[in-house]
Amino acid sequence: MSNQRRAGDTNFIIENNARHVWHPMIDPKVSAENPPVIVSGGDGVHITDVSGKAYLDCTASLWNVNVGHNRPEIKNAIIDQLDKLAYYNTFGNASNPPSIALSALLMEMLEPEDMARVMFSSGGSDAVEGALKLSRQYWKLAGKPEKTKFFSLKNAYHGVHFGGLSVSGGIPWRRAFEPMMPGSFHIDSPHLYRNAWTEDPEELGEICADMLAREIEHQGADTVAAFIAEPVQGAGGMIVPPANFWPRVREVCDRFDVLLIADEVVTGFGRTGTMFGSRHWGVKPDIMCLAKGINSGYVPLGATVVNKRIVEAWDKDDPMAPIMHGYTYSGHPLACAAALANLDIVIEEDLPANAGAVGGYFLERLGELTEYPSVGDVRGVGLMLAVEFVKDRGTKEPFPAFDPYLTAIQKSCMDANVWVRIQANKMIFSPPLVFGNSHVDTAVDAVHAALSRVDA
Ligand SMILES: Cc1ncc(COP(=O)(O)O)c(C=O)c1O
């Protein structure tokens, strides 16, 4: 059998997954006992596994297939580009047309943020790494070489490279790989459901922004390069900050001359109901990290965009300041061609507006789940939503990750053809932005049924 034919042989696929593949973010023993669902097809908001079972995709894979599966516009753009040139790099004095066309489109879309240049990469972790490195080089060029430290939030997720992991806050992601990069410091997230101070959102926003200010002052602003955060924290718990938090953070960064990096890998291109998550808070970052929704995952792509202030540091004739950073696949023509077609869809179908409207209905319906004793909190914005499960509502004691209760709820939803994701003690909903209210009803009805069954 040819190797290509083997990929279509279901028994071969199932056996060899168990034999050869280590999956991200799971102990291989757990994965051996609970083999993954092998997804082999997708169309719109639905996916199909190798046994032919169909599911409503309530996670858009990993919050990235924003325009839905199997869009002919994107497939045709990739094929057209393949006919011309499958790949050529963008290092030094080489380039390719789709990456240049995409840079122009991104700069148009990011004009309100005064963004001026883009560096492409292969995904979100890469985009974060680029942001961290460019901010350090910026301060060296700006004559303040001691500004090297990074501040971030405790529940942050900024990818898996050493820089991004160092500014990520979740201990489970970091522990096995410690020690992390020196010079990385974390302050508390403005997490309304779980914080030590207040139930008042505004007060919480003030407290957390003040904490950032005090820590920068304590360490010396002349040592701090940047603060990095997600406009809405995703993998760390779907934490929507109070409305005053980001504007206060921008003030703090301005006061101490610290760069503000928005990690928009999940929130970019419409997911929160605005084209970019930081617009939700009316804030202009200095650097933005983009990936996922940039081309809905059809071909891997990431991008780091920087504003005019950063670019000016490179505008001087002297010294020479090569950017010694980049990936073989930075600006991959197929990925950029897919992005151009994808962003046409996002703009023409006004998917940010749809995410806002359908997300509002989704949140309202998820609110019904608080009738179950294990549901501690329901939160989110746009099509970034979570249900948090607790053992005890009074103490908010969370279910441990991989608790059989959580696994049973997930299994029950999957049995009902609704694909959901459990992360730690939360059920995450991040569907394609083309979701409609009827899809929301199917999803929430399945969770209702799962909770009734498992609780009984
Ligand atoms: C906010 C954020 N930043 C960075 C990343 C890393 O992206 P990737 O998995 O494409 O490397 C993720 C992934 O989910 C993310 O959520």
The ligand as an SDF file (V2000), in Angstrom:
LIG
                    3D

 16 16  0  0  0  0  0  0  0  0999 V2000
   -2.8260   33.7340   23.7630 C   0  0  0  0  0  0  0  0  0  0  0  0
   -2.0030   32.6940   23.0930 C   0  0  0  0  0  0  0  0  0  0  0  0
   -0.7490   32.9870   22.7300 N   0  0  0  0  0  0  0  0  0  0  0  0
    0.0410   32.0960   22.1030 C   0  0  0  0  0  0  0  0  0  0  0  0
   -0.4290   30.8330   21.8110 C   0  0  0  0  0  0  0  0  0  0  0  0
    0.4740   29.8430   21.1250 C   0  0  0  0  0  0  0  0  0  0  0  0
    0.0600   29.6500   19.8200 O   0  0  0  0  0  0  0  0  0  0  0  0
    0.5700   28.3410   19.0050 P   0  0  0  0  0  0  0  0  0  0  0  0
   -0.0720   27.1630   19.6650 O   0  0  0  0  0  0  0  0  0  0  0  0
    0.0690   28.6180   17.6110 O   0  0  0  0  0  0  0  0  0  0  0  0
    2.0460   28.3110   19.0730 O   0  0  0  0  0  0  0  0  0  0  0  0
   -1.7340   30.4910   22.1470 C   0  0  0  0  0  0  0  0  0  0  0  0
   -2.2790   29.1570   21.8310 C   0  0  0  0  0  0  0  0  0  0  0  0
   -3.3920   28.8130   22.1600 O   0  0  0  0  0  0  0  0  0  0  0  0
   -2.5380   31.4260   22.8270 C   0  0  0  0  0  0  0  0  0  0  0  0
   -3.7630   31.1210   23.2340 O   0  0  0  0  0  0  0  0  0  0  0  0
  1  2  1  0
  2  3  1  0
  2 15  2  0
  3  4  2  0
  4  5  1  0
  5  6  1  0
  5 12  2  0
  6  7  1  0
  7  8  1  0
  8  9  2  0
  8 10  1  0
  8 11  1  0
 12 13  1  0
 12 15  1  0
 13 14  2  0
 15 16  1  0
M  END
$$$$
